[in-house]
């Protein structure tokens, strides 16, 4: 009965797409049946990004297959693949684990009860985190089969364990890693207290297990290792929402509103949870102590960077490979809840046995009270007071009308949803639905913004519409924040102001198609791919540049300006924007630029924090519009604060020490010292604040010979290209390009003889290339945001993402490993 009440929305009509749960239209479902793509251009990917979720590919492939061959739609598939397995798994698999441990039926029932009806799991489901929910349901089964492999280290058991564990990997690889960590911790602890004795056969079978898992997982592990190493997984520090108290009391701080940023203190009546969990230690049994230790360790990990000892977790996510994947520490709630559930079951069972000796009626009352108490903790879910998936939502007619409009329009274009993608937004690879909050990170729009306080402040600038046109954004949809059930008065005020602002922007056409959703059309948008005969190379910042002028900025830190040597003089002009040849010369030496030591006392901000530090500087009356070479900045307003740089000296030689900092006029300028001899090692540079407002970008120890060569190159580049004035030059005309979309990572293009530059308006990534019959051209960051390719002497070519080859290689290895394992299984069966 509690299951039917809490999850009643599963049995009502509707897509169950809300929060993070995807709603796939027919075109998207059809695209799932195929190879995995290295490039993703929808939702939080903004203008496009490397795909971060390769591990879910097997499930996505089956998703697409059932649509293609059986015609099953998204509302059926999401229930079939995620919601029903997640809930059934959460109910049943903890019971199977408890049964394997030879625990009583009462313990088994209460283990399943606590594991299913707790604030963490219910918020996962309510928030539409379908992959995490499925992983949650499979987690106890995976742990059970790992234990079975330990108890029975044979090949048949190995294959069974592999099958279950790989299902967990496909649901959420992070939780699969946590599961194996939980198994290791459990096993080591049992070995210490003499509950299990490891043998050599265990090591052999688990070594084979690990090799098999890695081989079968290389379809996502290999691309993740090769393609995501330089991806900024989030510049900000993890949010410290979860405390140690939350994890021990099994109280998810967003319960029950499930709104990001809105947290609640642990209610007093949750005190029963730790009493039930650790009360089991009164019944002295080694296994109880093992479970309790696991609870404490995973509760500590669940709190993440919060006190105490939060610095250790922060070090882990910042310095361990792929550690950033665990930036959200709430994933450790899964083993915390499971081991707590086992202990609650043990305690209730022992209390029942103790009282039942004297009165069977009292024994039953104890069971009933414990049952009712645990369910009362999740009363908002039982009574239908949740805000997401568990409420049950039907697709509103306005969204159907809007989606039909987007579907009916031909060509490639983007639709931006404010403030973020709605779960029912229509999006395909050709017509991506873009998250407005992510789009703001594109450098041209970020430059128009004043900071993070009002992320859509850029709409006040008339140039914003021109940038929308350049990015191929055809529709702006103001659907509201789907993650907020109710808005505060301040949020309502801000939202109304945003709508009034957009309504007043000249050049936008408001469409009268959806009565409750303001929709605007951007006229005369640019094609996804277009060309020009000339580009402008800018030394300096990007303030006041217009999108009808194609630019490359040598100081954005995204490319090597030495590539200018390969460009013909008639295909580019040079602009010195409040800068000189020294700035150009230093741009050739970026490989030597260093970031400050973390021990520095100045405020340190990463390059990904651009909007944040721009606002912080604006508060101090500093209008920062320069690039930071991808090194971020450091600033201080306190006299005596010290900033440290550890500059590498690779060999005994003569070096110049260069430092880029803000001068009295607010411009970033280089200070270059005299050539000095240094010994191999590290040269420590200390900058001490003299008070006022000081900003430093980077510092470098540059070999004197290379500094001299860079100056010569700067002189040569200045002579090679025509130098034009920022205020007085004409923009070259755009040239149409005929292109054919092949897949998300490949486009064929027909080139004009006049076109020296091809502009491709997906996010800049150096792995995009343009290949012609003659040669291959690397991508450069036009506007420090999108891709542009320099071409010469070609009539046609192919734009392709080289990262796709990495994805294909990983997939081939996984398929090869699967074939070997299948042949091995057949051989074992025939032999046996």
Secondary structure by P-SEA (a helix, b strand, c coil): caaaaaaccccccccccccccccccaaaaaaccccccccccccccccccccccccaaaaaaaaaaaaacccccaaaaaaaccaaaaaaaaacaaaaaaaaacccaaaaaaaaaaacccaaaaaaaaacaaaaaaaaaaaaaaaaaaaaaaacccaaaaaaaaaaaaaaaaacaaaaaaaaaaaaaaaaaaaaaccccccaaaaaaaaaaaaaaaaaacccaaaaaccccccccccccccccccaaaaaacccccccccccccccccccccaaaaaaaacccccccaaaaaaaaaaaaaaaaaaccccccaaaaaaaacccccccccccccccaaaaaaaaaaaaaaaaaaaaaaaaaccaaaaaaaaaaaaaaaaaaaccccccccccccccccccaaaaaaaaaaaaccccbbbbcccccccccccccccccccaaaaaacaaaaaaccccccccccccccaaaaaaaaacccbbbcccccccccccaaaaaaaaaaaaaaaacccbbbbcccccbbbbbbcccccccccccbbbbbccccccccccbbbbbccccccccccccccccccbbbbbccccaaaaaaaaccccccccccccccccccccaaaaaaaaaaaaccccccccccccccccccccbbbbbbcccccbbbbbbbbbbbccccbbbbbbbcbbbbcccbbbbbbbbcccbbbbcccccccaaaaaaaaaaaaaaaaabbbbbccbbbbbbbbbbbbbbccccbbbbbbbccccbbbbcccccccbbbbcccbbbbbccccccbbbbbbcccccbbbbbcaaaaaaaaaaaaaaaaaaaaaaaaaaaaac
